Every structure is written in structure tokens, then in C-alpha cells.
Amino acid sequence: VDCTVDTCLADGTCSHVPDDGRCSGGMTCDAQQGCIGGGCADDTFEQNDTRGEASSISTGSYPDLKICAGDEDWYRVSGLSGAFTVSIHFTNASGDLDLAVSDAQGGSLGESQGVGDSETVQSSASGDIYIRVYGYSGAENSYSLSVN
């Protein structure tokens, strides 16, 4: 199966470990069937699923973003100096999203975990900030992001 990592030993026993990263469009790997599912299509900033893969953005608005089940989106904004506001807007009934912002060293600048249709963090920083958008309990949803 194309999406598994296969290992065989000299005694003839083999293992087939599913690797979801070998599937596209939010699909998951099944060791017998291959890539399945796929109701969720990633946005244009993928792959930005970890802090190390954070997509570089500037201040401004970013519509038509997507969190797939169990996914996270990370963004880096460089060169900030002073107060800022980061907000995400979505329809909570379609999936609850949350927001966290950290500084370049990984220290928390704020987190928002409400149950409405938006999450907002207001803080101040000098240098780079990292924005993490994620689904509560693995939720998926579309959202827009603004950094001012």
C-alpha cells in the first residue's frame, strides 16, 4: 500500500505502518485500503503544521483558511514592534477553533479558547511572533485570520 512504511525482517515477517503524511487532502492512511477519507482540503499555506514549518505572513487579513481534523496551522509574523491584535473568525457550530500566540523564544503572549465565532489575542512584542490555530478536540473548520 503506497501510504505505509514497510519493513521486512530476515525471518520473513513484515510490518506495514500507516503514514498519513503520504496521503493528500486530509486523507488518512489505512494499512489495508490505502488513503481513505479526504473530506477536508488543506489551504494554500500547507505544510505549516508545526512551529518549525510556520508560514511567514505580514500584518493584514487572510481569508479562506482551513483546519483539517487533528491539524494545526502555524504562522510567523516578523519585525513587530509594540501592540498587536491577532483574530480568527469562523462558524463555531461547524467546529470549535482556538488560537495561541507566542514570542520567538516560545513564551506565551496569549491564548483564546472561547466558544463563540471568533478568537482574539491582544498583546505586544518586539521581533517575531508565532500564531497557532487549532481545532478543539481535533475539530476541523474554515476560518479567516487577521493580524493588526
C-alpha positions as CSV (number, residue, x, y, z in Angstrom):
1,V,0.0,0.0,0.0
2,D,1.5,3.3,-1.1
3,C,0.9,5.2,2.1
4,T,2.5,2.7,4.5
5,V,6.1,2.4,5.7
6,D,7.0,-1.2,5.1
7,T,9.7,-3.1,7.0
8,C,10.5,-6.7,6.5
9,L,12.9,-8.8,8.6
10,A,15.2,-11.6,7.6
11,D,12.7,-14.2,9.1
12,G,10.1,-13.1,6.6
13,T,7.9,-11.1,8.9
14,C,6.8,-7.7,7.7
15,S,5.1,-4.6,9.2
16,H,3.1,-2.0,7.4
17,V,2.9,1.2,9.4
18,P,0.4,3.7,8.2
19,D,1.8,7.2,7.4
20,D,-0.9,9.9,7.0
21,G,1.8,12.2,5.6
22,R,1.9,10.2,2.5
23,C,-1.8,11.0,1.8
24,S,-3.1,14.3,0.4
25,G,-6.2,16.4,1.0
26,G,-6.8,15.5,4.6
27,M,-6.9,11.8,3.9
28,T,-5.7,9.2,6.3
29,C,-3.7,6.0,5.7
30,D,-5.3,2.6,6.2
31,A,-2.8,-0.2,6.1
32,Q,-5.1,-2.4,4.0
33,Q,-7.0,0.1,1.9
34,G,-4.5,2.9,1.4
35,C,-5.5,6.6,1.5
36,I,-9.1,7.0,2.7
37,G,-11.4,9.9,3.7
38,G,-10.4,13.2,2.3
39,G,-13.4,15.4,3.1
40,C,-11.0,18.2,4.1
41,A,-8.8,20.0,1.7
42,D,-5.8,21.9,3.1
43,D,-5.4,25.6,2.4
44,T,-2.6,27.2,0.4
45,F,-0.3,27.7,3.4
46,E,0.2,24.0,4.0
47,Q,2.5,22.4,5.1
48,N,2.5,24.6,8.2
49,D,1.5,22.0,10.8
50,T,4.4,22.7,13.3
51,R,6.2,25.7,14.7
52,G,9.2,24.8,12.6
53,E,7.1,24.8,9.4
54,A,5.3,28.1,10.2
55,S,4.3,30.1,7.2
56,S,5.7,33.6,7.0
57,I,3.0,36.3,6.8
58,S,2.7,40.0,7.3
59,T,0.1,42.1,9.1
60,G,-3.2,42.0,7.2
61,S,-6.1,39.7,6.5
62,Y,-6.1,36.2,5.3
63,P,-9.4,34.6,4.2
64,D,-10.3,31.1,3.1
65,L,-8.1,29.2,5.5
66,K,-8.8,25.6,6.7
67,I,-8.0,23.4,9.7
68,C,-8.5,19.7,9.0
69,A,-9.2,17.2,11.7
70,G,-6.3,16.8,14.1
71,D,-4.3,19.5,12.1
72,E,-2.7,22.7,13.4
73,D,-1.8,25.8,11.4
74,W,1.3,27.9,12.3
75,Y,2.2,31.3,11.1
76,R,5.2,33.6,11.8
77,V,5.0,37.4,11.7
78,S,8.4,39.1,11.7
79,G,9.5,42.5,12.8
80,L,6.7,43.5,15.1
81,S,7.3,46.4,17.5
82,G,4.6,47.2,20.0
83,A,1.0,46.3,20.4
84,F,-0.8,43.9,18.1
85,T,-4.1,42.0,17.7
86,V,-4.5,38.5,16.2
87,S,-8.0,37.3,15.4
88,I,-9.6,34.3,13.8
89,H,-13.2,34.3,12.6
90,F,-15.2,31.1,11.9
91,T,-18.6,29.5,12.4
92,N,-18.3,27.7,15.8
93,A,-21.2,25.4,15.1
94,S,-19.1,23.9,12.2
95,G,-16.1,23.2,14.5
96,D,-14.6,25.0,17.5
97,L,-11.2,26.6,16.8
98,D,-8.8,28.0,19.2
99,L,-5.8,30.5,19.0
100,A,-2.5,30.8,20.7
101,V,0.3,33.4,20.2
102,S,3.9,33.0,21.3
103,D,7.1,35.0,21.1
104,A,10.3,33.9,19.2
105,Q,11.5,32.0,22.3
106,G,8.3,30.1,22.7
107,G,6.9,32.1,25.6
108,S,3.1,32.6,25.6
109,L,1.8,36.0,24.6
110,G,-1.8,34.9,24.9
111,E,-4.4,32.3,24.2
112,S,-8.1,32.4,23.3
113,Q,-10.2,29.3,23.8
114,G,-13.8,30.6,23.7
115,V,-17.0,29.0,22.3
116,G,-18.1,31.8,20.0
117,D,-17.4,32.5,16.3
118,S,-14.1,34.2,16.9
119,E,-10.9,34.1,19.0
120,T,-8.7,37.1,19.7
121,V,-5.3,37.7,21.3
122,Q,-4.1,41.2,22.1
123,S,-0.5,41.7,23.3
124,S,2.7,43.4,22.5
125,A,6.1,42.2,21.3
126,S,9.3,43.2,19.6
127,G,10.5,40.9,16.9
128,D,8.8,37.7,15.6
129,I,5.6,36.2,16.9
130,Y,4.2,32.7,16.2
131,I,0.5,32.1,15.7
132,R,-1.1,28.7,16.3
133,V,-4.6,27.9,15.1
134,Y,-6.0,24.5,16.1
135,G,-9.3,22.7,16.5
136,Y,-10.7,21.9,19.9
137,S,-10.6,18.1,20.3
138,G,-9.5,17.7,16.7
139,A,-12.3,19.8,15.2
140,E,-12.0,21.0,11.6
141,N,-13.3,24.2,10.1
142,S,-12.7,27.1,7.7
143,Y,-11.5,30.4,9.1
144,S,-10.1,33.8,8.3
145,L,-7.1,35.3,10.1
146,S,-6.2,38.9,10.7
147,V,-3.1,40.4,12.2
148,N,-3.1,44.1,13.0
